[in-house]
Amino acid sequence: MEPQDERTQVDPTANPWAMLASLPLFSGLPKTVIDAAVAELEWLSLPGGSLLFEAGTPADSVYFVVSGCLGAFGAGGELVGRIAAGETVGEMGLIVARPRAATVRALRDSELARLASGTFERVLLSHPEAILRLARLSVERLLENAPARSSTPAAPRTITVIPHDPGIDVAALTSGLVQALSRLGRVDLVGSARAGRHSSQWFHEVESRNDFVVYAAESGDTAWTQLCVRQADVLLLAACAADEAGPWQVLDRHDHAAQRAELLLIHEGSIVNGAAARWRQTLPGAPCHHLRGPADMPRIVRLMTHRAVGLVLSGGGARGFAHLGVVRALREHGVPIDLVGGSSMGGILAAGVAADWTNDELFKRFRRSFVETNPLSDFTWPLVSLVSGRKVGQLLRRELGDIDIQDLPLPFFCVSSNLTSGRIAVHQEGPLWRWLRASVAIPGVLPPVFHGGEVFVDGGTMNNLPVDVMRAKGRGPVIGVDVGTDPTFTSDIDATEAPSFWNLFRRQHGRRKRPNILQILWRSGMVNSTTATQDRRGQSDLLLMPPLESLDLLDWKSFERAIDIGYRHTCERLEGGALDSLKSSRS
């Protein structure tokens, strides 16, 4: 992207009166008030990451942020609020005469003006209009930082790209990033040659006139890279996936409590299996993005800016085939699927989406695995379960191989129920086939998965629609697809005992309706999560519930019919206004 015309830098200390008059707290106040404050101002330069004050210390002054940005941190070190240029910090402690409630650090290189407590009380608290203005600003900040305001964190505006080694083409990487960001707003690219020896005020002006700023750092612990780190809301750490993983030198010098670090693995074509686990050892807990080519960059940008669309697919046995129709309809209507997760059968179908399979590939693979063969036909002595589970494990390995969940092109999770801890287990790493096998381990039908001394069964037992798991990621709007409702689980007989073999055979071939053991076990395993599913439906930005009541949970032959129902239902919802609603939630 071509550099924008630079503005003339203005030193705020050269005209402090104009600086104060432009701040929301002083705007419109009498000249005498501003004059009195200007005479007492002290000027501070605070490098990014530096401490301004700690929680519990005496409140002895108020600060005005002239340029840059500060962050307020809670007792656990979590970022609870941002103080941008033009805002004040520290005034609440002076007003209520109590110690500092939070620790405040510079999120990037910042210029501040300080007003001591005595001057603050003499100048501002003696003017009613100033007190009213201060109260309004304080209330606005409290509302903005209230946890209930949004479950999605503020989207980053400044992104620093740090290459792991000189062999990475930073120019090409940042160019692709800027191009993808330009679809979302005004963006600028800043490198060392352009930035020169500009002050923090210059960086503030560049960030103020753009929606996003991309900083192109250098490999190694250079002065320029250190400055880029201090200016960043998020660090995008780029490495060649095939290379040996190594430490990030520049990160050892900084406290990154206020910054999010995300890993970008660059692949030459197909994804290198095992690369994510290897590189994430250098950044424990950091999200990982796979870049195979230019087509992946828009998705990565949506994920980083909290505009990604998450798709959550519920369990539901053979009804889960409707998910294939839903995915096809979403793709045809231009709805991106940026990250995906699911439970039970929905987890298996979600894995196919995360593997970036085409519609045709999804259709062929699932028809081959679930229609042309019955995965629940390997019956065994019912000591642990009715079927051995070998066929399910074999088909999962055949279709998905030994890939690690972290190496899927799209971020993915599936859930299972941990019977040992009594809690839901969220699987985001490890062998994909194993945790999918756990996610579909219907109690009594398929044997549990035993791993690490713990016992895992079907995710639908505790969480059949894990929208809450996707929502907690805070990456953007969530589409929930629920195919697990079973209002048709009824019977028209009146009995308390199992019938004789002859009567059972006669009734099964007659008109009387008696659920079989597979249906009973399946329904029993899911019934406890019904109430929780109601709540998770409400957490979806778009909820899709294809009308599948006429399809049995074990009717694998209803493959095409289920897909068609899911497709038509989704098309009707999207063309009926749901698409506009989803777009608005991404803006």
C-alpha positions as CSV (number, residue, x, y, z in Angstrom):
1,M,0.0,0.0,0.0
2,E,1.3,3.5,-0.9
3,P,2.3,5.6,2.2
4,Q,-0.1,8.3,3.1
5,D,0.9,12.0,3.2
6,E,2.6,12.8,6.5
7,R,1.2,15.5,8.7
8,T,3.3,18.1,10.4
9,Q,4.1,16.9,13.9
10,V,2.9,19.2,16.7
11,D,4.7,19.2,20.0
12,P,1.8,19.4,22.6
13,T,4.2,21.1,25.1
14,A,4.6,24.0,22.7
15,N,0.9,24.9,23.1
16,P,-0.3,23.2,26.3
17,W,-3.4,25.5,26.4
18,A,-4.6,24.3,23.1
19,M,-3.9,20.7,24.1
20,L,-5.9,21.0,27.3
21,A,-8.8,22.8,25.6
22,S,-9.1,20.0,23.1
23,L,-9.5,17.3,25.8
24,P,-13.1,16.3,26.6
25,L,-12.7,17.2,30.3
26,F,-11.7,20.8,29.5
27,S,-13.6,21.4,26.3
28,G,-15.9,24.4,26.8
29,L,-14.7,25.3,30.3
30,P,-13.9,28.9,31.2
31,K,-10.4,30.2,30.1
32,T,-9.5,30.8,33.7
33,V,-9.9,27.1,34.6
34,I,-7.7,26.1,31.7
35,D,-5.1,28.8,32.5
36,A,-4.8,27.6,36.1
37,A,-4.4,24.0,35.0
38,V,-1.8,24.8,32.3
39,A,0.4,26.6,34.8
40,E,0.7,23.4,36.9
41,L,1.2,20.7,34.2
42,E,4.1,18.3,34.2
43,W,5.0,16.4,31.1
44,L,5.9,12.7,31.0
45,S,7.0,10.3,28.2
46,L,6.1,6.7,29.0
47,P,7.5,3.9,26.8
48,G,5.2,1.1,25.9
49,G,5.0,-1.5,28.7
50,S,6.2,0.9,31.4
51,L,4.3,1.2,34.7
52,L,2.4,4.4,35.5
53,F,1.1,3.4,38.9
54,E,0.1,0.2,40.7
55,A,-3.1,-0.8,42.4
56,G,-3.2,0.1,46.1
57,T,-0.8,3.0,45.9
58,P,-2.0,6.5,47.0
59,A,-3.9,8.6,44.5
60,D,-1.7,11.7,44.3
61,S,-2.4,13.0,40.7
62,V,-4.5,12.8,37.6
63,Y,-3.0,12.1,34.1
64,F,-4.1,13.3,30.7
65,V,-3.2,11.0,27.8
66,V,-1.9,13.3,25.0
67,S,-0.8,10.5,22.6
68,G,-0.5,6.8,22.8
69,C,-2.7,4.5,24.9
70,L,-2.7,3.1,28.5
71,G,-4.1,-0.1,29.9
72,A,-5.8,-0.7,33.2
73,F,-5.1,-4.1,34.7
74,G,-7.1,-6.1,37.4
75,A,-5.7,-8.0,40.3
76,G,-5.2,-11.1,38.1
77,G,-3.2,-9.2,35.6
78,E,-6.0,-9.1,33.0
79,L,-6.6,-6.1,30.9
80,V,-9.9,-4.5,32.1
81,G,-9.8,-1.2,30.2
82,R,-8.0,1.1,27.8
83,I,-7.3,4.8,28.2
84,A,-6.9,6.4,24.8
85,A,-5.5,9.8,23.8
86,G,-7.8,12.6,25.0
87,E,-8.9,10.7,28.1
88,T,-7.9,11.0,31.8
89,V,-6.8,8.4,34.3
90,G,-6.4,8.5,38.0
91,E,-9.2,11.0,38.7
92,M,-11.5,8.6,40.5
93,G,-9.0,7.9,43.3
94,L,-8.8,11.7,43.9
95,I,-12.5,12.2,43.9
96,V,-13.3,9.4,46.4
97,A,-10.0,9.8,48.3
98,R,-9.1,6.1,48.0
99,P,-6.0,4.2,46.7
100,R,-5.6,3.3,43.1
101,A,-8.1,0.6,42.1
102,A,-6.1,-0.8,39.2
103,T,-2.6,-1.0,37.9
104,V,-2.0,1.2,34.8
105,R,0.7,0.6,32.2
106,A,1.5,2.1,28.8
107,L,0.2,-0.1,26.0
108,R,2.4,1.8,23.5
109,D,4.8,4.7,23.7
110,S,2.7,7.5,25.2
111,E,2.9,11.2,26.1
112,L,1.2,12.3,29.3
113,A,0.4,15.5,31.2
114,R,0.3,15.2,35.0
115,L,-1.7,17.4,37.4
116,A,-1.0,17.0,41.1
117,S,-3.8,16.3,43.5
118,G,-3.6,19.8,45.1
119,T,-4.0,21.6,41.8
120,F,-6.7,19.2,40.7
121,E,-8.8,20.0,43.8
122,R,-8.2,23.7,43.6
123,V,-8.7,24.2,39.9
124,L,-11.4,21.6,38.9
125,L,-13.3,20.7,42.0
126,S,-14.1,24.3,42.7
127,H,-16.0,24.7,39.4
128,P,-19.4,23.0,39.2
129,E,-19.3,22.6,35.4
130,A,-15.9,20.8,35.6
131,I,-17.3,18.4,38.3
132,L,-20.3,17.6,36.1
133,R,-18.1,17.0,33.1
134,L,-15.8,14.8,35.1
135,A,-18.8,12.8,36.5
136,R,-20.1,12.2,32.9
137,L,-16.7,11.0,31.7
138,S,-16.3,8.6,34.6
139,V,-19.8,7.1,34.1
140,E,-19.1,6.6,30.4
141,R,-15.9,4.8,31.2
142,L,-17.6,2.5,33.7
143,L,-20.2,1.6,31.1
144,E,-17.6,1.0,28.4
145,N,-15.6,-1.3,30.7
146,A,-18.6,-3.2,32.2
147,P,-18.2,-7.0,31.6
148,A,-21.9,-7.3,30.5
149,R,-21.4,-4.9,27.7
150,S,-20.0,-7.5,25.4
151,S,-18.5,-11.0,25.5
152,T,-16.2,-10.1,22.6
153,P,-13.0,-8.2,23.4
154,A,-12.2,-5.0,21.6
155,A,-10.7,-5.7,18.1
156,P,-7.0,-4.8,17.7
157,R,-6.2,-1.7,15.6
158,T,-2.4,-2.1,15.5
159,I,-0.8,-5.3,14.3
160,T,2.9,-5.9,14.4
161,V,4.3,-8.7,12.2
162,I,7.5,-10.2,13.5
163,P,9.4,-12.7,11.4
164,H,11.3,-15.5,13.2
165,D,14.2,-15.3,10.8
166,P,15.5,-13.1,7.9
167,G,14.4,-15.7,5.3
168,I,10.8,-14.8,5.7
169,D,9.5,-12.3,3.1
170,V,8.0,-9.6,5.5
171,A,7.2,-7.3,2.6
172,A,5.0,-9.9,0.9
173,L,3.5,-10.9,4.2
174,T,2.6,-7.4,5.3
175,S,1.3,-6.5,1.8
176,G,-1.1,-9.4,1.9
177,L,-2.2,-8.5,5.4
178,V,-2.8,-4.8,4.4
179,Q,-4.8,-5.9,1.3
180,A,-7.1,-8.1,3.5
181,L,-7.5,-5.4,6.1
182,S,-8.4,-2.8,3.5
183,R,-11.7,-4.6,3.0
184,L,-12.6,-3.7,6.6
185,G,-11.4,-0.1,6.8
186,R,-8.7,2.4,6.3
187,V,-5.2,0.8,6.8
188,D,-1.6,2.0,6.8
189,L,1.7,0.2,6.7
190,V,4.7,1.4,8.6
191,G,8.2,0.1,8.3
192,S,11.5,1.2,9.7
193,A,12.5,3.3,6.7
194,R,9.3,5.4,6.8
195,A,9.1,5.8,10.6
196,G,12.6,7.1,10.9
197,R,13.1,8.9,14.1
198,H,9.6,10.2,14.5
199,S,8.2,10.8,18.0
200,S,5.3,9.1,19.7
201,Q,3.1,11.9,18.6
202,W,3.7,11.0,14.9
203,F,2.7,7.4,15.6
204,H,-0.4,8.6,17.4
205,E,-1.4,10.7,14.4
206,V,-0.9,7.8,12.0
207,E,-3.0,5.5,14.2
208,S,-5.7,8.2,14.7
209,R,-6.4,8.6,11.0
210,N,-6.6,4.9,10.2
211,D,-8.8,2.0,11.3
212,F,-5.8,-0.3,11.3
213,V,-2.0,0.1,11.3
214,V,0.4,-2.7,10.3
215,Y,3.9,-2.5,11.6
216,A,6.6,-4.4,9.7
217,A,9.2,-5.5,12.3
218,E,12.5,-7.1,11.8
219,S,13.8,-10.5,12.8
220,G,16.0,-10.4,15.9
221,D,15.9,-8.1,18.9
222,T,16.5,-4.7,17.1
223,A,15.5,-1.3,18.4
224,W,12.9,-1.0,15.6
225,T,11.3,-4.3,16.5
226,Q,11.2,-3.3,20.1
227,L,9.4,-0.1,19.2
228,C,6.9,-2.1,17.0
229,V,6.2,-4.4,19.9
230,R,5.4,-1.5,22.1
231,Q,3.0,-0.1,19.5
232,A,1.1,-3.3,19.0
233,D,-2.3,-4.5,20.1
234,V,-1.5,-7.9,18.7
235,L,1.7,-9.5,17.7
236,L,1.6,-11.8,14.6
237,L,4.7,-14.0,14.9
238,A,5.5,-15.4,11.5
239,A,7.6,-18.6,11.0
240,C,8.2,-21.2,8.3
241,A,6.3,-24.3,9.4
242,A,8.9,-26.7,8.1
243,D,11.8,-25.0,10.0
244,E,13.0,-26.1,13.4
245,A,11.1,-24.2,16.1
246,G,13.1,-21.7,18.1
247,P,12.6,-19.0,20.7
248,W,11.5,-15.4,19.9
249,Q,14.3,-13.3,21.2
250,V,12.4,-10.0,21.2
251,L,9.6,-11.4,23.5
252,D,12.0,-12.0,26.3
253,R,12.4,-8.3,26.9
254,H,8.8,-7.3,27.2
255,D,5.9,-7.9,29.5
256,H,3.0,-8.9,27.2
257,A,0.1,-8.8,29.6
258,A,-1.6,-6.2,27.4
259,Q,-0.8,-7.8,24.1
260,R,-2.1,-10.8,22.3
261,A,0.5,-13.0,20.6
262,E,-0.6,-15.2,17.7
263,L,1.4,-17.6,15.7
264,L,1.4,-17.5,11.8
265,L,2.8,-20.7,10.2
266,I,3.8,-20.3,6.6
267,H,3.4,-23.5,4.5
268,E,4.5,-24.3,1.0
269,G,1.2,-25.8,-0.2
270,S,-0.1,-28.5,2.1
271,I,0.1,-28.1,5.9
272,V,3.1,-29.7,7.6
273,N,1.7,-32.2,10.0
274,G,3.0,-31.7,13.6
275,A,4.2,-28.1,12.9
276,A,1.6,-26.4,15.1
277,A,2.4,-28.5,18.2
278,R,6.2,-28.0,17.6
279,W,6.0,-24.2,17.2
280,R,3.4,-23.7,19.9
281,Q,5.9,-24.9,22.4
282,T,7.7,-21.6,21.9
283,L,4.4,-19.7,22.6
284,P,2.2,-21.8,25.0
285,G,-1.4,-21.1,24.6
286,A,-1.1,-18.8,21.6
287,P,-3.6,-19.3,18.7
288,C,-2.1,-20.7,15.5
289,H,-3.0,-19.6,12.0
290,H,-2.0,-21.6,8.9
291,L,-1.0,-19.7,5.8
292,R,-1.0,-21.9,2.7
293,G,-1.5,-19.1,0.2
294,P,-3.1,-15.7,-0.4
295,A,-6.6,-17.2,-0.1
296,D,-6.0,-17.9,3.6
297,M,-5.2,-14.3,4.6
298,P,-8.8,-12.9,4.6
299,R,-9.8,-15.6,7.1
300,I,-6.8,-14.9,9.3
301,V,-7.6,-11.2,9.3
302,R,-11.3,-11.9,10.2
303,L,-10.1,-14.1,13.1
304,M,-7.7,-11.4,14.4
305,T,-10.2,-8.6,14.2
306,H,-13.1,-10.5,15.8
307,R,-15.1,-10.6,12.6
308,A,-14.8,-14.3,12.0
309,V,-17.9,-16.5,11.6
310,G,-17.9,-19.5,13.9
311,L,-20.0,-22.5,13.0
312,V,-21.2,-25.0,15.7
313,L,-22.8,-28.3,14.7
314,S,-24.8,-30.3,17.2
315,G,-25.0,-34.1,17.6
316,G,-28.0,-36.0,16.3
317,G,-27.0,-39.3,14.7
318,A,-28.1,-39.6,11.1
319,R,-29.9,-36.3,11.3
320,G,-26.4,-34.8,11.4
321,F,-26.2,-35.3,7.6
322,A,-28.4,-32.1,7.4
323,H,-25.2,-30.2,8.4
324,L,-23.8,-31.0,5.0
325,G,-26.8,-29.1,3.4
326,V,-26.3,-26.2,5.8
327,V,-22.6,-25.9,4.9
328,R,-23.4,-26.0,1.2
329,A,-26.0,-23.2,1.6
330,L,-23.7,-21.0,3.7
331,R,-20.9,-21.3,1.1
332,E,-23.2,-20.6,-1.8
333,H,-24.5,-17.5,-0.1
334,G,-21.0,-16.2,0.6
335,V,-21.0,-16.7,4.3
336,P,-17.4,-17.5,5.4
337,I,-16.8,-20.3,7.8
338,D,-13.7,-19.3,9.7
339,L,-13.7,-21.6,12.6
340,V,-15.8,-24.6,13.5
341,G,-16.7,-27.0,16.3
342,G,-19.2,-29.6,17.2
343,S,-20.4,-32.4,19.4
344,S,-20.9,-36.1,18.6
345,M,-21.9,-36.5,14.9
346,G,-21.7,-32.7,14.5
347,G,-18.1,-32.9,15.6
348,I,-17.2,-35.4,12.8
349,L,-18.9,-33.3,10.2
350,A,-17.3,-30.1,11.6
351,A,-13.9,-31.9,11.2
352,G,-14.6,-32.3,7.5
353,V,-15.3,-28.6,7.2
354,A,-12.1,-27.7,9.2
355,A,-10.1,-29.9,6.8
356,D,-11.3,-27.6,4.1
357,W,-13.1,-30.3,2.1
358,T,-15.2,-29.2,-0.8
359,N,-19.0,-29.9,-0.9
360,D,-18.4,-32.8,-3.3
361,E,-15.7,-34.2,-1.0
362,L,-17.9,-33.9,2.0
363,F,-20.7,-35.7,0.3
364,K,-18.6,-38.6,-1.1
365,R,-16.7,-39.2,2.1
366,F,-19.7,-39.3,4.4
367,R,-21.8,-41.3,2.1
368,R,-19.0,-43.9,1.8
369,S,-18.5,-44.0,5.6
370,F,-22.1,-43.9,6.9
371,V,-24.4,-45.0,4.1
372,E,-22.5,-47.6,2.1
373,T,-21.5,-49.2,5.4
374,N,-23.2,-49.2,8.8
375,P,-20.6,-48.0,11.3
376,L,-22.6,-49.5,14.2
377,S,-22.9,-53.0,12.8
378,D,-19.9,-54.6,14.6
379,F,-21.9,-56.0,17.5
380,T,-20.1,-57.6,20.4
381,W,-20.7,-59.1,23.8
382,P,-22.5,-56.3,25.7
383,L,-20.0,-56.1,28.6
384,V,-19.2,-52.4,28.0
385,S,-21.2,-51.6,24.9
386,L,-23.4,-53.1,22.2
387,V,-20.8,-52.6,19.5
388,S,-17.0,-52.8,19.6
389,G,-16.3,-49.4,18.1
390,R,-13.7,-50.8,15.7
391,K,-15.6,-49.8,12.6
392,V,-16.1,-46.2,13.8
393,G,-12.4,-45.9,14.7
394,Q,-11.3,-47.4,11.4
395,L,-13.5,-45.1,9.3
396,L,-12.3,-42.0,11.2
397,R,-8.6,-43.0,10.6
398,R,-9.3,-43.8,7.0
399,E,-10.9,-40.4,6.2
400,L,-8.9,-38.2,8.5
401,G,-5.5,-40.0,8.9
402,D,-3.3,-39.2,11.9
403,I,-3.6,-35.4,11.7
404,D,-3.3,-33.4,14.8
405,I,-6.3,-31.1,15.5
406,Q,-3.9,-28.1,15.6
407,D,-2.8,-28.8,12.0
408,L,-6.3,-28.5,10.5
409,P,-6.5,-25.5,8.1
410,L,-9.4,-24.0,10.1
411,P,-9.5,-23.7,13.9
412,F,-11.5,-26.6,15.2
413,F,-12.7,-28.1,18.5
414,C,-15.0,-31.0,19.4
415,V,-16.4,-31.9,22.9
416,S,-16.8,-35.1,24.8
417,S,-18.0,-35.8,28.3
418,N,-15.4,-36.7,30.9
419,L,-17.0,-39.2,33.2
420,T,-14.0,-39.1,35.5
421,S,-14.2,-35.4,36.3
422,G,-17.9,-35.0,35.5
423,R,-17.2,-32.1,33.2
424,I,-17.3,-31.3,29.5
425,A,-13.9,-31.8,27.8
426,V,-13.0,-29.5,24.9
427,H,-10.5,-31.0,22.5
428,Q,-8.4,-28.5,20.5
429,E,-5.2,-30.5,20.2
430,G,-4.1,-34.1,19.9
431,P,-5.0,-36.8,17.4
432,L,-8.2,-35.8,15.6
433,W,-9.5,-39.3,15.1
434,R,-9.2,-40.2,18.8
435,W,-11.1,-37.2,20.1
436,L,-13.8,-37.6,17.5
437,R,-14.1,-41.2,18.5
438,A,-14.6,-39.9,22.1
439,S,-17.1,-37.4,21.0
440,V,-19.4,-40.0,19.5
441,A,-19.0,-42.7,22.2
442,I,-22.7,-43.0,23.0
443,P,-22.9,-44.6,26.5
444,G,-24.0,-48.2,26.1
445,V,-23.7,-48.2,22.3
446,L,-20.0,-47.4,21.7
447,P,-17.3,-48.1,24.3
448,P,-15.8,-45.1,26.0
449,V,-12.3,-43.8,25.1
450,F,-9.9,-44.3,27.9
451,H,-6.9,-41.9,27.9
452,G,-4.6,-40.6,30.6
453,G,-6.4,-42.4,33.3
454,E,-9.8,-40.7,32.4
455,V,-12.9,-42.0,30.7
456,F,-14.6,-40.0,27.9
457,V,-18.0,-40.5,26.3
458,D,-20.3,-38.8,23.8
459,G,-20.2,-35.0,24.0
460,G,-24.0,-34.8,23.6
461,T,-24.4,-36.3,27.0
462,M,-23.4,-33.0,28.6
463,N,-23.2,-30.4,25.8
464,N,-24.9,-31.3,22.5
465,L,-24.7,-27.8,21.1
466,P,-21.4,-26.2,22.3
467,V,-22.1,-22.7,21.2
468,D,-20.8,-21.5,24.6
469,V,-17.4,-22.9,23.8
470,M,-17.3,-21.0,20.5
471,R,-18.6,-17.9,22.1
472,A,-15.9,-17.9,24.7
473,K,-13.3,-17.6,21.9
474,G,-14.5,-14.1,21.2
475,R,-13.6,-14.3,17.5
476,G,-17.0,-13.0,16.1
477,P,-20.6,-14.0,15.5
478,V,-21.6,-17.7,16.0
479,I,-24.0,-19.8,13.9
480,G,-25.5,-22.7,15.8
481,V,-27.1,-25.6,14.0
482,D,-29.2,-27.9,16.2
483,V,-30.4,-31.1,14.6
484,G,-30.6,-33.1,17.9
485,T,-34.2,-32.4,18.9
486,D,-36.3,-35.6,19.1
487,P,-39.9,-34.8,19.8
488,T,-40.9,-38.0,18.0
489,F,-39.4,-40.3,20.6
490,T,-42.7,-41.9,21.6
491,S,-44.3,-45.3,21.8
492,D,-47.9,-46.4,21.3
493,I,-47.7,-49.5,23.6
494,D,-48.5,-49.9,27.3
495,A,-46.1,-52.4,28.9
496,T,-43.8,-52.8,31.9
497,E,-41.9,-55.9,30.7
498,A,-39.9,-56.9,27.6
499,P,-42.1,-59.0,25.3
500,S,-41.3,-62.6,24.4
501,F,-39.2,-63.1,21.3
502,W,-42.3,-64.1,19.2
503,N,-44.3,-61.1,20.3
504,L,-41.4,-58.8,19.7
505,F,-40.9,-60.1,16.2
506,R,-44.7,-59.8,15.5
507,R,-44.9,-56.2,16.9
508,Q,-41.8,-55.1,15.1
509,H,-43.4,-56.1,11.8
510,G,-46.8,-54.8,12.7
511,R,-48.1,-51.3,13.4
512,R,-47.1,-51.0,17.1
513,K,-44.2,-48.7,17.8
514,R,-41.6,-49.9,20.3
515,P,-38.1,-48.1,20.4
516,N,-35.2,-50.5,20.1
517,I,-32.2,-50.7,22.5
518,L,-30.0,-48.5,20.3
519,Q,-32.6,-45.8,20.2
520,I,-33.2,-46.0,23.9
521,L,-29.5,-45.8,24.8
522,W,-29.0,-42.9,22.4
523,R,-31.9,-40.9,23.7
524,S,-30.9,-41.7,27.3
525,G,-27.4,-40.4,26.7
526,M,-28.6,-37.1,25.3
527,V,-31.7,-36.3,27.5
528,N,-29.7,-34.6,30.3
529,S,-28.3,-32.0,27.9
530,T,-31.7,-30.9,26.6
531,T,-32.2,-28.0,29.1
532,A,-28.6,-26.8,28.5
533,T,-29.2,-26.9,24.8
534,Q,-32.1,-24.5,25.1
535,D,-29.8,-21.9,26.7
536,R,-27.0,-22.4,24.1
537,R,-29.5,-21.8,21.3
538,G,-30.0,-18.4,22.7
539,Q,-26.2,-17.7,22.6
540,S,-26.2,-18.1,18.8
541,D,-26.2,-15.0,16.6
542,L,-27.9,-17.2,14.0
543,L,-29.7,-20.4,15.0
544,L,-30.6,-22.9,12.4
545,M,-33.0,-25.8,13.3
546,P,-33.8,-27.8,10.1
547,P,-37.2,-29.6,10.4
548,L,-36.0,-33.2,10.8
549,E,-38.7,-34.6,13.1
550,S,-39.6,-37.3,10.5
551,L,-36.0,-38.7,10.4
552,D,-34.9,-41.3,12.9
553,L,-31.6,-40.8,14.7
554,L,-30.3,-44.1,13.2
555,D,-31.7,-43.9,9.7
556,W,-28.4,-43.8,7.8
557,K,-30.3,-44.3,4.5
558,S,-31.9,-40.9,4.9
559,F,-28.6,-39.3,3.8
560,E,-29.7,-37.3,0.8
561,R,-33.1,-36.4,2.3
562,A,-31.4,-35.0,5.5
563,I,-28.9,-33.0,3.3
564,D,-31.8,-31.5,1.2
565,I,-33.8,-30.5,4.3
566,G,-30.7,-28.8,5.8
567,Y,-29.9,-27.0,2.5
568,R,-33.5,-25.7,1.9
569,H,-34.0,-24.6,5.5
570,T,-30.7,-22.6,5.5
571,C,-31.4,-21.0,2.1
572,E,-34.9,-19.9,3.3
573,R,-33.4,-18.4,6.5
574,L,-30.6,-16.6,4.7
575,E,-32.8,-15.3,1.9
576,G,-35.5,-14.3,4.5
577,G,-33.2,-11.7,6.2
578,A,-30.9,-13.8,8.4
579,L,-28.0,-13.0,6.2
580,D,-28.4,-9.3,6.7
581,S,-28.6,-9.8,10.5
582,L,-25.4,-11.9,10.4
583,K,-23.6,-9.3,8.4
584,S,-24.5,-6.6,10.9
585,S,-23.2,-8.7,13.8
586,R,-19.8,-8.9,12.0
587,S,-19.5,-5.2,11.4
